Amino acid sequence: MSLLKNFSTVGIRSVGIQSMNTSPLAMLPGYQAFKQVASRTMVPAQSLLVRHYSSPQDRFNMRVIIRDYGVLDEFVPLQRKDRPTMFSKKGWKVSMAHWKNTVLSTLGVGMVKFHVKGFKPKQFVQEAEELYNEMNTAFASGDLNALKEVCTETMFAKLKSQMKGRTGTYKWFTKGDVESPRLVTLRFGRLADKMILAQATVRIHSKQGMVVHNKKGQVIGGDRKQTQDILEYIVFQRMISQAGTKWQIYCKVHEKPM
């Protein structure tokens, strides 16, 4: 259920973007040449060998290559109530998909621990939920500086675009979790020998609400006492091979039929 249904203007459900099945890399000059010399990766990602550039345009293209390559894995596990019996053909397929995710995520956790000192999955999901809450708060209030801190450039551009034409003052809030946040997937892609990028999908199920005020401060939408249970699968991204980087929100993925 989406909070957007309660408002005529943009609601908080639109904080995420649809997962990107087609990478914008294909639009860049020289993409096919890069693809042919792509380095090995543990996931079916856009894995590219990044070259040294001299011109400003080429340096810009390199930044885009690093940050905009698509989702490494859009896997979202079926909820237990929706899973068919494993003795059926479909149930076996679902079980194998979940088993594969467990193996790849275990490898992903090991890779992140190797590159990020002190990384702990349980602590990470708590911090991920804090980033998610910061994004929702900043998006609702229109705080672009705060939004840019927690989102990748792709996500920031999407949310900034959605803010246009909004009327009133939005205030988002949360009243705790329906279920504790949980790490769903953790994947990594090797862009070059010394450039390893990780993406983690976190399941966040929380009680959320929003109030809209007009210019006079009067409430014209929402209720501070009412919340809705919102379930989101949020993808976080970080260049784990480079010191000083941080996790940021890249996009949102959705459960798909198997």
MIDREN-64378 format. One record per residue (C-alpha): residue number from 1; residue in one letter; y, z, x. Coordinates in Angstrom, 1 decimal. Last residue first. Example, Ala and Ser with C-alpha at 12.3 -4.5 7.8 and 13.67 -1.06 7.14 Angstrom:
// MIDREN-64378
    nr   rest       yy       zz       xx
     2      S     -1.1      7.1     13.7
     1      A     -4.5      7.8     12.3
// end
This chain:
// MIDREN-64378
    nr   rest       yy       zz       xx
   258      M    -16.5    -10.5      9.1
   257      P    -13.5     -9.9      6.9
   256      K    -10.3     -9.1      8.7
   255      E     -8.5     -5.8      9.1
   254      H     -4.9     -6.4     10.3
   253      V     -3.0     -6.4     13.5
   252      K      0.5     -5.1     14.3
   251      C      2.7     -6.2     17.2
   250      Y      3.8     -5.4     20.8
   249      I      4.9     -1.7     20.8
   248      Q      5.7     -0.5     24.3
   247      W      3.8      1.4     26.9
   246      K      5.7      2.0     30.1
   245      T      6.1      0.4     33.5
   244      G      7.4      2.3     36.6
   243      A      4.6      1.1     38.9
   242      Q      3.0     -2.3     38.3
   241      S     -0.7     -2.8     37.8
   240      I     -0.7     -1.3     34.3
   239      M      1.6     -3.9     32.7
   238      R      1.8     -2.2     29.3
   237      Q      1.2     -3.1     25.7
   236      F      0.7     -1.3     22.4
   235      V     -0.9     -2.9     19.3
   234      I     -0.5     -1.0     16.0
   233      Y     -3.1     -0.8     13.3
   232      E     -1.4      0.7     10.3
   231      L     -2.4      2.8      7.3
   230      I      0.4      4.1      5.1
   229      D     -0.1      7.0      2.6
   228      Q      3.0      7.1      0.5
   227      T      5.6      9.8      0.4
   226      Q      7.8     11.5     -2.2
   225      K     10.1     14.5     -1.7
   224      R     12.9     12.6      0.1
   223      D     13.0     10.1     -2.8
   222      G     13.5      6.3     -2.5
   221      G     16.4      4.1     -3.5
   220      I     20.1      4.3     -4.4
   219      V     20.8      7.8     -3.0
   218      Q     24.6      8.3     -2.9
   217      G     26.3      8.4      0.5
   216      K     29.4      6.6     -0.6
   215      K     28.4      3.5      1.3
   214      N     25.0      3.4     -0.4
   213      H     22.0      5.5      0.6
   212      V     18.4      4.5      0.9
   211      V     15.6      7.0      1.3
   210      M     12.2      6.3      3.0
   209      G      8.7      7.8      3.0
   208      Q      5.6      8.0      5.1
   207      K      2.4     10.0      5.0
   206      S      0.3      8.9      8.0
   205      H     -2.7      6.7      9.0
   204      I     -2.2      5.3     12.5
   203      R     -5.0      3.3     14.1
   202      V     -4.1      2.5     17.7
   201      T     -4.7     -0.9     19.4
   200      A     -4.4     -0.9     23.1
   199      Q     -3.2     -3.7     25.3
   198      A     -3.4     -3.8     29.1
   197      L     -1.9     -6.1     31.7
   196      I     -3.1     -6.7     35.2
   195      M     -0.9     -8.4     37.8
   194      K     -2.1     -8.1     41.4
   193      D     -4.6    -10.9     41.5
   192      A     -2.9    -12.8     38.7
   191      L     -2.6    -12.6     34.9
   190      R     -5.7    -10.3     34.6
   189      G     -6.1     -9.3     31.0
   188      F     -7.0     -5.8     29.8
   187      R     -8.4     -4.5     26.5
   186      L     -8.3     -1.2     24.7
   185      T     -9.5     -1.0     21.1
   184      V     -9.5      1.4     18.2
   183      L     -7.8      4.5     19.7
   182      R     -7.3      7.0     16.9
   181      P     -4.4      8.7     15.2
   180      S     -5.5     11.8     13.2
   179      E     -6.0     11.2      9.5
   178      V     -3.5     11.6      6.6
   177      D     -1.0     12.5      9.2
   176      G      2.3     14.2      8.9
   175      K      5.3     14.2      6.7
   174      T      7.1     11.1      7.9
   173      F     10.7     10.0      7.5
   172      W     12.7      6.8      7.3
   171      K     16.5      6.8      6.5
   170      Y     18.1      3.5      5.4
   169      T     21.8      3.0      4.8
   168      G     22.8      0.4      2.2
   167      T     22.5     -3.4      2.2
   166      R     20.3     -5.4      4.5
   165      G     21.4     -9.0      5.2
   164      K     20.0     -9.1      8.7
   163      M     17.7     -6.2      9.6
   162      Q     14.6     -8.5      9.6
   161      S     16.0    -10.5     12.5
   160      K     16.3     -7.4     14.6
   159      L     12.7     -6.5     13.7
   158      K     11.4     -9.8     14.9
   157      A     13.5     -9.9     18.1
   156      F     12.4     -6.4     19.0
   155      M      8.7     -7.3     18.5
   154      T      8.9    -10.2     20.9
   153      E     11.1     -8.3     23.4
   152      T      8.5     -5.5     23.6
   151      C      9.3     -2.4     21.5
   150      V     10.0      1.2     22.3
   149      E     13.3      0.9     24.3
   148      K     14.6     -2.0     22.3
   147      L     14.4      0.0     19.1
   146      A     16.5      2.8     20.5
   145      N     19.2      0.4     21.5
   144      L     19.0     -1.5     18.2
   143      D     19.6      1.6     16.0
   142      G     19.5      0.0     12.6
   141      S     18.7      3.2     10.8
   140      A     15.4      2.0      9.3
   139      F     14.4      0.2     12.5
   138      A     15.3      3.1     14.7
   137      T     13.2      5.6     12.6
   136      N     10.3      3.2     12.3
   135      M     10.3      2.5     16.0
   134      E     10.6      6.2     16.9
   133      N      7.6      7.0     14.6
   132      Y      5.5      4.3     16.3
   131      L      6.5      5.7     19.7
   130      E      5.4      9.2     18.6
   129      E      2.2      7.7     17.3
   128      A      1.6      6.2     20.8
   127      E      2.2      9.5     22.4
   126      Q     -0.5     11.1     20.3
   125      V     -2.8      8.2     21.0
   124      F     -2.2      8.5     24.8
   123      Q     -3.0     12.2     24.9
   122      K     -6.5     11.5     23.4
   121      P     -7.0      8.5     25.6
   120      K     -6.2     10.3     28.9
   119      F     -4.2      8.6     31.7
   118      G     -3.5     10.9     34.5
   117      K     -2.7      8.2     37.1
   116      V     -2.4      4.8     35.6
   115      H     -4.2      2.1     37.6
   114      F     -7.8      3.4     37.7
   113      K     -7.4      5.2     34.4
   112      V     -6.3      1.9     32.8
   111      M     -9.4      0.1     34.2
   110      G    -11.8      2.8     33.0
   109      V    -10.2      2.8     29.5
   108      G    -10.6     -1.0     29.3
   107      L    -14.2     -0.8     30.4
   106      T    -14.9      1.7     27.6
   105      S    -12.9     -0.6     25.2
   104      L    -15.2     -3.5     26.1
   103      V    -18.4     -1.5     25.5
   102      T    -17.2      0.0     22.2
   101      N    -15.9     -3.3     21.0
   100      K    -19.2     -5.0     21.6
    99      W    -21.0     -2.2     19.6
    98      H    -18.5     -2.7     16.7
    97      A    -19.1     -6.5     16.7
    96      M    -22.9     -5.9     17.0
    95      S    -22.8     -3.6     14.0
    94      V    -20.8     -6.1     11.9
    93      K    -23.2     -8.9     12.7
    92      W    -26.2     -6.6     11.8
    91      G    -24.5     -5.7      8.5
    90      K    -24.0     -9.3      7.7
    89      K    -27.7    -10.1      8.2
    88      S    -28.7     -7.0      6.3
    87      F    -30.5     -4.0      7.9
    86      M    -27.2     -2.7      9.2
    85      T    -26.2     -1.8      5.7
    84      P    -22.8     -3.3      4.7
    83      R    -19.6     -1.6      6.0
    82      D    -16.8     -1.2      3.5
    81      K    -17.1      2.6      3.1
    80      R    -17.2      3.0      6.9
    79      Q    -13.9      1.2      7.3
    78      L    -14.3     -2.1      9.0
    77      P    -13.2     -2.1     12.7
    76      V    -10.1     -4.1     13.7
    75      F    -10.6     -6.7     16.4
    74      E     -7.5     -8.7     17.2
    73      D     -8.3     -8.9     20.9
    72      L     -5.9    -10.0     23.7
    71      V     -3.0    -10.5     21.4
    70      G     -0.6    -13.2     22.4
    69      Y      0.9    -14.4     25.7
    68      D      4.5    -13.3     25.5
    67      R      5.5    -10.8     28.2
    66      I      4.4    -12.2     31.5
    65      I      4.7    -15.8     30.6
    64      V      8.2    -15.2     29.2
    63      R      9.3    -13.6     32.4
    62      M      7.8    -16.6     34.3
    61      N      9.8    -19.0     32.1
    60      F     13.0    -17.2     33.0
    59      R     12.2    -17.5     36.7
    58      D     11.6    -21.2     36.1
    57      Q     15.0    -21.7     34.4
    56      P     16.8    -19.8     37.1
    55      S     15.3    -22.1     39.8
    54      S     13.1    -20.9     42.7
    53      Y      9.8    -20.0     41.3
    52      H      6.7    -18.3     42.8
    51      R      3.5    -18.9     40.8
    50      V      1.9    -16.8     38.1
    49      L     -1.8    -17.6     37.7
    48      L     -2.4    -17.4     34.0
    47      S     -4.9    -15.6     31.7
    46      Q     -4.2    -16.4     28.0
    45      A     -6.7    -13.9     26.8
    44      P    -10.4    -14.2     25.9
    43      V    -11.2    -10.8     27.4
    42      M    -12.6     -9.6     30.8
    41      T    -10.3    -12.0     32.7
    40      R    -10.9    -14.5     35.5
    39      S     -7.8    -16.2     37.0
    38      A     -6.2    -19.2     35.4
    37      V     -6.1    -22.3     37.6
    36      Q     -6.5    -24.8     34.8
    35      K     -4.3    -22.8     32.5
    34      F     -1.3    -23.0     34.9
    33      A     -1.5    -26.8     34.8
    32      Q     -1.7    -26.8     31.1
    31      Y      1.3    -24.6     30.8
    30      G      3.5    -26.7     33.0
    29      P      6.6    -26.6     30.8
    28      L      6.2    -23.8     28.2
    27      M      5.3    -24.5     24.5
    26      A      1.7    -23.6     25.0
    25      L      2.8    -20.2     26.2
    24      P      4.0    -19.4     22.7
    23      S      0.4    -18.3     22.0
    22      T     -1.2    -19.2     18.7
    21      N     -3.2    -16.5     17.0
    20      M     -0.2    -14.1     17.1
    19      S     -0.8    -10.9     15.1
    18      Q      1.6    -10.7     12.1
    17      I      4.6     -8.5     12.9
    16      G      5.0     -4.9     12.4
    15      V      8.0     -2.9     11.0
    14      S      7.8     -4.8      7.7
    13      R      6.2     -1.8      6.0
    12      I      9.4      0.0      6.4
    11      G     11.2     -1.8      3.6
    10      V     13.5     -4.8      3.6
     9      T     15.5     -5.1      0.4
     8      S     14.5     -4.8     -3.2
     7      F     12.8     -1.5     -2.5
     6      N      9.7      0.3     -3.7
     5      K      7.3     -2.5     -2.9
     4      L      8.4     -2.4      0.7
     3      L      6.7      1.0      1.1
     2      S      3.4     -0.9      1.4
     1      M      0.0      0.0      0.0
// end
